[in-house]
Amino acid sequence: MRYIVTVLAVLLMVFIVLLVEFNQDLISVNLTPTKTKEMSKSAFFLLSLFLGAGSVFLIYFLRDLRRF
Protein backbone atom coordinates (compact mmCIF):
# COMPACT_ATOMS: atom_id res chain seq x y z
CA MET A 1 0.00 0.00 0.00
CA ARG A 2 2.85 2.37 0.84
CA TYR A 3 4.36 1.71 -2.58
CA ILE A 4 1.13 2.64 -4.38
CA VAL A 5 0.73 5.87 -2.39
CA THR A 6 4.36 6.80 -3.10
CA VAL A 7 3.95 6.18 -6.83
CA LEU A 8 0.73 8.22 -6.93
CA ALA A 9 2.38 11.09 -5.03
CA VAL A 10 5.33 11.12 -7.44
CA LEU A 11 3.00 11.04 -10.45
CA LEU A 12 0.99 13.94 -9.00
CA MET A 13 4.15 15.99 -8.52
CA VAL A 14 5.32 15.24 -12.06
CA PHE A 15 1.91 16.25 -13.40
CA ILE A 16 2.01 19.56 -11.52
CA VAL A 17 5.55 20.32 -12.71
CA LEU A 18 4.64 19.55 -16.33
CA LEU A 19 1.50 21.64 -16.02
CA VAL A 20 3.52 24.62 -14.83
CA GLU A 21 6.19 24.14 -17.51
CA PHE A 22 3.77 23.89 -20.44
CA ASN A 23 1.34 26.64 -19.33
CA GLN A 24 3.38 29.71 -18.52
CA ASP A 25 1.01 32.20 -20.18
CA LEU A 26 -0.75 34.80 -18.09
CA ILE A 27 -4.51 35.27 -17.99
CA SER A 28 -6.49 38.16 -16.54
CA VAL A 29 -9.30 37.44 -14.13
CA ASN A 30 -11.79 40.28 -13.62
CA LEU A 31 -12.73 40.28 -9.94
CA THR A 32 -14.81 43.45 -10.19
CA PRO A 33 -15.36 45.82 -13.12
CA THR A 34 -12.38 47.89 -11.97
CA LYS A 35 -10.15 45.22 -10.38
CA THR A 36 -8.18 42.69 -12.42
CA LYS A 37 -5.89 39.92 -11.19
CA GLU A 38 -3.26 38.38 -13.46
CA MET A 39 -2.17 34.82 -12.84
CA SER A 40 -0.62 31.99 -14.80
CA LYS A 41 -2.79 29.42 -16.51
CA SER A 42 -1.38 26.61 -14.40
CA ALA A 43 -2.10 28.44 -11.13
CA PHE A 44 -5.66 29.17 -12.30
CA PHE A 45 -6.17 25.53 -13.27
CA LEU A 46 -4.79 24.20 -9.98
CA LEU A 47 -6.79 26.73 -7.95
CA SER A 48 -10.03 25.77 -9.68
CA LEU A 49 -9.21 22.06 -9.30
CA PHE A 50 -8.55 22.40 -5.56
CA LEU A 51 -11.61 24.60 -4.99
CA GLY A 52 -13.85 22.12 -6.81
CA ALA A 53 -12.43 19.11 -4.99
CA GLY A 54 -12.63 20.93 -1.67
CA SER A 55 -16.25 21.92 -2.19
CA VAL A 56 -17.25 18.35 -3.13
CA PHE A 57 -15.40 17.06 -0.05
CA LEU A 58 -17.12 19.62 2.16
CA ILE A 59 -20.58 18.79 0.79
CA TYR A 60 -20.12 15.04 1.32
CA PHE A 61 -18.53 15.61 4.73
CA LEU A 62 -21.50 17.68 5.88
CA ARG A 63 -23.93 15.13 4.49
CA ASP A 64 -22.20 12.33 6.39
CA LEU A 65 -22.15 14.42 9.58
CA ARG A 66 -25.93 14.80 9.46
CA ARG A 67 -26.37 11.04 9.20
CA PHE A 68 -24.72 10.38 12.57
C-alpha positions, 0 to 999 in steps of 0.5 A: 500500500505504501508503494502505491501511495508513493507512486501516486504522489510522485506522479501527481508531482510530475503532473504539476511540474509539467502543467507549470512548464507547459502553461506559462502564459498569463490570464487576466481574471476580472474580480470586479469591473475595476479590479483585475488579477493576473495569474498563470494558466497553471495556477488558475487551473490548480486553484479551480481544481482544488476549490472544486475538490474541496467543495465536493469534499465539504458537501459530502462531509457535511452530508455524512455528519448529518447522518450520525 
